[in-house]
Amino acid sequence: MKTKRISSTKATDELIDRLRKARNNKELMFHQSGGCCDGSAPMCYEVGEFMVGSRDIKLGEIHGCEFFMAPEQFEYQKNTHLMIDVTEGRGSSFSIEIPLGLRFMAVSRLYTDEEFKNLEDI
């Protein structure tokens, strides 16, 4: 079985469901840039509200949402598994959860040797 590069917590999945419901079940997506506006925090958008760059890397999906990362950020994260979680607090990003007083955050850990050997292709 291939090792996934990204996963989500139950709290993340519940917040995604809440955001979908509030937006008439529109499709959502994530992007993590490593640039301005909360630095490397994952940001959630309605599909079509954010233009994914031609060099951006699709890491996978969380709870039915595609998750992309800027190539420069991927260079820092390529040896780590990312788990997307939720915390209280208001970030300074354009992510759609911010008005709720919540924010998505990426929690990373190094892959085990076995996981690294079996990583999903990008």
GIRAWO-V617044 format. One record per backbone hydrogen bond with DSSP energy under -1.0 kcal/mol. CO is the residue of the C=O (numbers start at 0). NH is the residue of the N-H. If there is no record, write none. Layout:
BEGIN
CO,NH
CO,NH
END
This chain:
BEGIN
2,119
4,81
6,83
8,12
9,13
10,14
11,15
12,16
13,17
14,18
15,19
16,20
17,21
18,22
19,24
20,23
22,25
26,46
28,44
29,67
30,42
31,69
37,40
38,33
42,30
43,95
44,28
45,48
56,68
59,66
61,64
64,61
65,29
66,58
66,59
67,31
68,56
69,73
70,74
72,76
73,77
76,79
78,110
80,108
81,6
82,106
83,8
84,104
86,102
94,97
96,99
96,101
97,100
100,88
102,86
104,84
106,82
108,80
111,115
112,116
115,118
117,2
END
